[in-house]
Amino acid sequence: MLERFALNSFVSGDFERAEKYFRRLKEDDPDRMGVDQNMGLVKLGLKQFAEAEKFFLRDAELFGESYVRSRTLGDLYYIWGRREQARNRYSAALRQGENNSDETLLRERSVICSDESAFAAVGESHRSFEEGVRLQKAGDAAAAKASLENAVKHDPTNFQAWNNLGSILMDDSSTYRQAVECFSRARRYSTLPSIVHNLEEARKRAKERGQGG
């Protein structure tokens, strides 16, 4: 029951509540598989990067290196601004994952991590994405669109920004085709069910409106 509450809270973006439930699970069984990984993900959501790192590294120490653990650490370091560590972890994930659906993302981010100037833009992308989300929630679609466009300009692998940009374009029946393009870019880097669903819905609406897709 606690685990279900924790996961539901995490998925809904209520990281504080998720942390409370996952911490109780960890207190009951400190070495339970998955509990450190989930605590790390919560800390990442809260942008408590040093704490997230501790949990992720402990999880890897307890249960060994794996594709998922390397990928997660790569994402942490990528967002945190630690270029060399991100590149090393993404490289490890590419070696450990066979025919994984995230290969395009890992390869392109590895290239970004190899270029100091390209990597320097990643932080701006995340800041613009967060501002876009804030503006989107506030109902300022035009300003949110501009922020999200800036986010994908600075980091084309920012699939969350592509997805949110597509969502804004879906609210206007004249821009369904552009929404398809944004969701397609998001799908290039992620197989999250929400992104797959958004792409399918955008294609359906674009076709109905004679916009192709």
Secondary structure, DSSP 8 states (H G I E B T S, - for coil): -HHHHHHHHHHTT-HHHHHHHHHHHHHH-TT-TTHHHHHHHHHHHTT-HHHHHHHHHHHHHHH---HHHHHHHHHHHHHHT-HHHHHHHHHHHHHH-SS-TTHHHHHHHHHHHT-HHHHHHHHHHHHHHHHHHHHHHTT-HHHHHHHHHHHHHH-TT-HHHHHHHHHHHHTSGGGHHHHHHHHHHHHHH---HHHHHHHHHHHHHHHHTT---
